Amino acid sequence: MAHLFEPLRLRDVTLRNRVAMSPMCTYSADDGRASDWHLVHLGARAAGGVGLVIVEATAVEARGRISPFDLGLWRDDQVDGLRRVTDFARSQGAASAVQLAHAGRKASTHRPWAPGSGAVADEDGGWPVVGPSDEAFSPALRTPTALDEDAIAGVVTAFADAAARADAAGFDAVEIHAAHGYLLHQFLSPLVNTRDDGYGAGFEGRGRLLREVVRGVRAALPDGKPLLVRISASDWAEGGWSADDSVRLARELAGLGVDLVDCSSGGAIAGVKIPAAPGYQVPFAERVRREAGVASGAVGRITTAAQADAIVRQGRADVVLLGKALLDDPQWAIHAAQELRAAQELRAAGELHTAGDDDVSPPWPVPYGWVFR
């Protein structure tokens, strides 16, 4: 039985453990370019022992940014800053991935902490947005222009071109963002996609854009480089995207060359109450893994070493993605390995009765390790 600190092989990439840094927007880029902030923020978690660092949502088009301060890979001059991140992560023994994204109708918004809220006005640097239809996410956001088929083809090309730049930047893997109410999820969700053409009107039509993006990105990457997709496995609303839809989609994605499905949820429409609780999205990852026959990632209120380890040991997911826990503690993976090893020692002494395997823990970075010997 696999455990949290057992390596995982995806195509030609081997993760040193099953702990991944979830992509979390920090809204701190300059015209899409990564800075020292990104190197330090992401590099600290690589040095802190995670197996995979996933860079935050990175726009494939300028109009696909959530805010004016998002990372991007729509131009060649955005590659070098991210190459610094991938080089450093590799030097620390961690693999790196980038989440390629398009915000669709949720684009052109203010940073969460900025004065004001909602859409960025034209005079403040805002821009027109697009979506599957001309319906806005909320009254506070811009009304999108519905994409026609030529524009949809342009989106597919933008994802593929960004994937080629991600490869040039040295990323070990690429994740496609099809969750949280952004463009690809907007097309998937029956609550948002009301089209009656070949990109709507039923499950196959609503999933067509994502399938085309997956094919384009897969073709742009070397065969040995893994491809991940993050989905919102449920819209948490009647008539919306469901866990059954997610299993069906995951089967299709696996057939198109996707290596892992990262299972989050929500975001398609406003005003939905999500029953958030510790591990509340793990059942989605478990169903995808068991019923679709593809590796899965679990995310959402996973905070403790024992909780994360149990998810992997019980075969509920192949990778555990952490967000706030890693913001709070960049060395979470090292501390988790120490905690689980201590538990093993207690078990060996007959004081604790849990299943366990030999620990494969990440070491402290060399400049720290001599202190903790």
C-alpha positions in Angstrom: 0.0 0.0 0.0 1.4 3.4 -1.0 1.9 6.0 1.7 2.4 9.8 1.8 6.2 9.6 1.5 6.4 7.0 -1.2 7.6 8.2 -4.6 5.1 8.5 -7.4 6.0 8.1 -11.1 4.0 9.9 -13.7 5.4 9.2 -17.2 9.1 10.1 -17.0 8.8 12.2 -13.9 9.2 10.7 -10.4 7.8 12.8 -7.5 9.8 12.2 -4.3 6.6 12.0 -2.3 2.8 12.5 -2.6 2.7 16.0 -1.2 2.0 18.8 -3.7 1.7 22.5 -3.3 -1.7 23.5 -4.6 -1.7 26.4 -7.2 -2.7 29.5 -5.2 -3.0 32.9 -6.8 -0.8 35.6 -5.2 -1.7 38.4 -7.8 1.9 39.7 -7.7 3.1 39.6 -11.3 4.3 42.5 -13.4 2.6 42.3 -16.9 2.5 38.5 -16.5 6.2 38.1 -15.5 7.4 36.3 -12.5 9.5 38.2 -10.0 11.7 37.5 -6.9 8.4 37.1 -5.0 7.5 34.0 -7.0 11.0 32.6 -6.7 11.0 32.9 -2.9 7.3 32.0 -2.4 7.5 28.8 -4.5 11.1 28.0 -3.8 10.5 27.9 0.0 8.0 25.1 -0.4 10.4 23.2 -2.7 13.1 23.5 -0.1 10.5 22.6 2.5 10.1 19.1 1.1 7.1 18.9 -1.1 7.2 16.5 -4.0 5.5 18.8 -6.5 5.2 22.6 -6.6 2.3 23.8 -8.8 2.6 27.4 -9.9 -0.6 29.5 -9.6 -3.0 30.0 -12.4 -1.0 31.4 -15.3 -2.9 33.0 -18.1 -2.7 31.8 -21.7 -4.0 35.1 -23.0 -3.8 38.6 -21.6 -7.6 38.8 -21.6 -7.7 35.4 -19.7 -6.1 36.9 -16.5 -8.3 37.1 -13.4 -6.6 40.3 -12.4 -4.0 42.7 -14.0 -1.4 41.1 -11.7 -1.7 37.4 -12.8 1.2 35.4 -14.1 1.2 34.7 -17.8 2.7 32.6 -20.5 1.1 34.3 -23.5 4.5 35.9 -24.5 8.0 34.6 -24.8 9.4 37.2 -22.5 7.4 35.6 -19.6 9.5 32.4 -19.8 12.7 33.5 -18.1 11.2 34.5 -14.7 9.5 31.1 -14.4 12.7 29.3 -15.4 14.3 30.6 -12.3 11.6 28.9 -10.3 11.9 25.6 -12.1 15.7 25.6 -11.8 15.6 26.2 -8.0 12.8 23.7 -7.4 14.9 21.0 -9.2 18.0 21.9 -7.2 15.9 21.2 -4.0 14.7 17.8 -5.3 11.2 18.9 -6.1 9.3 18.7 -9.4 7.4 21.7 -10.7 4.2 22.2 -12.7 2.4 25.3 -14.0 -1.3 25.6 -14.0 -2.4 27.1 -17.4 -5.6 29.0 -17.1 -8.1 31.3 -18.8 -10.6 33.2 -16.5 -13.3 33.7 -19.1 -16.2 35.7 -17.7 -14.4 36.0 -14.3 -11.5 38.0 -15.8 -10.6 41.7 -15.3 -11.3 41.8 -11.6 -9.5 43.5 -8.7 -7.0 41.8 -6.5 -8.8 40.5 -3.3 -7.1 43.0 -1.0 -7.3 46.0 -3.4 -9.5 49.0 -2.5 -12.9 48.4 -4.2 -14.2 45.2 -5.6 -15.6 43.6 -8.7 -14.6 44.5 -12.2 -11.6 46.6 -13.1 -12.8 49.6 -15.1 -11.3 50.4 -18.5 -9.7 53.6 -17.2 -7.9 51.5 -14.5 -6.6 49.0 -16.9 -9.5 46.6 -17.3 -10.4 44.8 -20.5 -13.4 43.1 -22.3 -14.0 39.5 -21.2 -15.4 36.4 -23.0 -17.3 33.3 -22.1 -19.6 30.6 -23.5 -22.5 33.1 -23.5 -23.1 36.7 -22.8 -24.3 36.1 -19.2 -22.2 37.7 -16.5 -21.1 35.8 -13.4 -22.6 38.5 -11.2 -23.7 42.1 -11.5 -20.4 43.2 -10.1 -18.4 41.6 -13.0 -18.2 42.4 -16.7 -20.7 41.1 -19.2 -18.8 38.7 -21.5 -18.9 38.4 -25.2 -19.8 34.9 -26.3 -17.0 33.1 -28.1 -17.7 32.1 -31.7 -16.0 29.0 -33.2 -13.1 31.0 -34.6 -12.4 32.6 -31.2 -12.7 29.2 -29.5 -10.0 27.8 -31.9 -7.8 30.7 -30.8 -8.2 29.8 -27.2 -7.1 26.2 -28.0 -4.1 27.5 -29.8 -3.3 29.8 -26.9 -3.3 26.9 -24.4 -1.0 24.9 -26.7 1.4 27.8 -27.2 1.5 28.4 -23.5 2.3 24.7 -22.9 5.2 25.0 -25.3 6.5 28.0 -23.3 6.0 26.0 -20.1 8.2 23.3 -21.5 10.8 25.9 -22.5 10.7 27.2 -18.9 11.7 23.8 -17.6 8.5 22.7 -15.9 8.3 19.0 -15.2 4.5 18.9 -15.8 1.6 21.0 -16.9 -1.8 21.4 -15.3 -4.9 22.6 -17.2 -7.2 24.7 -15.1 -10.8 23.5 -15.8 -12.2 24.3 -12.3 -13.5 27.1 -10.1 -15.8 28.8 -12.6 -13.1 29.8 -15.1 -13.4 29.5 -18.8 -13.1 25.7 -19.3 -15.3 25.0 -16.3 -17.8 27.6 -17.7 -18.1 25.5 -20.8 -18.5 22.2 -18.8 -21.2 23.4 -16.4 -24.8 23.2 -17.6 -25.6 26.1 -15.3 -23.4 28.3 -17.4 -23.1 26.8 -20.8 -26.4 27.4 -22.5 -25.1 27.1 -26.1 -27.0 25.0 -28.6 -24.1 24.5 -31.0 -21.3 21.9 -31.0 -19.8 23.4 -27.9 -23.0 23.0 -25.9 -26.2 21.1 -25.9 -25.3 18.1 -23.8 -22.3 16.5 -22.0 -20.3 15.8 -25.2 -20.7 19.3 -26.5 -20.0 21.0 -23.2 -16.8 19.0 -22.8 -15.6 19.6 -26.4 -13.5 22.7 -25.6 -11.7 21.0 -22.8 -11.0 17.9 -24.9 -9.6 20.1 -27.7 -7.4 22.0 -25.2 -6.1 18.7 -23.8 -5.2 17.4 -27.2 -3.5 20.7 -28.1 -1.5 20.8 -24.8 -0.6 17.1 -25.0 0.7 17.6 -28.5 2.8 20.6 -27.4 4.5 18.6 -24.6 7.2 15.9 -24.8 5.7 12.4 -24.5 7.5 11.9 -21.2 6.1 15.0 -19.5 2.9 14.5 -17.4 -0.3 16.4 -18.0 -2.7 17.1 -15.1 -6.2 18.6 -15.2 -7.9 20.3 -12.3 -11.7 20.0 -12.3 -14.5 21.2 -10.2 -16.0 17.8 -9.5 -19.3 19.3 -8.4 -21.1 22.6 -8.8 -22.9 21.9 -5.5 -26.1 23.0 -7.2 -29.2 21.3 -8.6 -28.9 20.7 -12.3 -25.2 21.5 -12.3 -22.0 19.5 -13.0 -21.9 16.4 -10.8 -19.6 13.8 -9.5 -21.0 11.3 -12.0 -20.1 13.8 -14.8 -16.6 14.0 -13.4 -16.0 10.3 -13.5 -17.2 10.2 -17.0 -15.0 13.1 -18.0 -12.0 11.7 -16.2 -12.3 8.5 -18.3 -12.2 10.6 -21.5 -9.3 12.6 -20.3 -7.3 9.5 -19.4 -7.8 8.3 -23.0 -6.5 11.7 -24.3 -3.2 11.4 -22.4 -4.1 13.0 -19.0 -2.0 11.5 -16.2 -3.7 12.8 -13.1 -7.1 14.5 -12.4 -6.9 17.1 -9.6 -10.3 17.2 -7.9 -11.6 20.4 -6.5 -15.2 21.8 -6.6 -17.4 24.8 -7.0 -17.1 28.2 -8.5 -19.4 28.0 -11.5 -22.2 30.3 -10.2 -22.5 32.8 -7.4 -24.3 32.2 -4.1 -23.7 28.5 -3.7 -23.3 27.2 -0.2 -20.4 24.6 -0.2 -20.4 22.2 2.8 -16.7 22.7 3.5 -15.2 20.5 6.2 -11.9 18.6 6.7 -11.3 16.5 3.6 -14.7 17.3 2.1 -13.5 16.9 -1.5 -11.6 13.7 -1.0 -14.6 11.5 -2.0 -14.4 13.1 -5.5 -10.8 12.1 -5.9 -11.6 8.6 -4.6 -14.4 8.1 -7.1 -12.2 9.4 -10.0 -9.3 7.1 -9.0 -11.5 4.0 -8.5 -14.1 4.4 -11.3 -12.2 6.2 -14.0 -8.9 4.3 -13.7 -6.7 7.4 -13.6 -4.5 8.9 -10.9 -6.2 11.5 -8.8 -5.3 14.4 -6.5 -7.2 15.3 -3.4 -7.5 18.9 -2.2 -9.5 20.9 0.4 -9.0 21.3 4.1 -6.3 18.7 4.4 -4.1 20.0 7.2 -2.5 17.2 9.3 0.1 14.6 8.5 -2.1 11.7 9.7 -5.0 12.9 7.6 -2.9 13.3 4.4 -1.2 9.9 5.0 -4.5 8.2 5.5 -5.9 9.5 2.2 -3.0 7.9 0.3 -2.8 4.7 2.4 -6.5 4.1 1.9 -6.2 4.4 -1.8 -8.5 7.5 -2.0 -6.0 9.6 -4.0 -2.5 9.4 -5.4 -1.4 12.9 -4.4 -2.5 15.2 -1.6 -2.5 18.9 -2.5 -2.1 21.4 0.3 -2.9 25.1 0.2 -3.3 27.1 3.4 -1.3 24.5 5.4 1.7 25.2 3.2 1.2 29.0 3.5 1.3 28.6 7.2 4.3 26.2 7.2 6.6 26.1 4.2 8.3 23.0 5.9 5.0 21.2 6.3 6.3 18.1 4.4 9.4 17.8 6.5 7.5 18.2 9.7 4.9 15.7 8.5 7.6 13.1 7.8 9.0 13.7 11.3 5.5 13.3 12.9 4.8 10.1 10.9 8.2 8.7 11.7 7.6 9.3 15.4 4.3 7.5 15.1 6.1 4.6 13.6 8.6 4.5 16.4 5.8 4.4 18.9 4.0 1.7 17.0 7.3 -0.4 17.0 7.4 0.1 20.8 3.9 -1.3 21.0 2.4 2.0 22.1 0.6 2.8 18.8 -1.4 0.5 16.5 -1.6 1.9 13.0 -0.7 0.6 9.6 2.7 1.8 8.4 5.5 1.4 5.9 9.2 2.4 5.8 9.4 6.2 5.8 10.9 7.9 2.7 11.0 11.4 4.2 12.4 14.6 2.6 15.6 15.8 4.2 16.1 19.3 5.5 17.9 21.5 3.0 21.6 21.1 3.4 22.2 24.6 4.9 19.6 23.8 7.6 20.2 20.1 8.0 23.4 20.2 10.0 21.5 22.2 12.7 18.9 19.5 13.1 21.1 16.4 13.0 
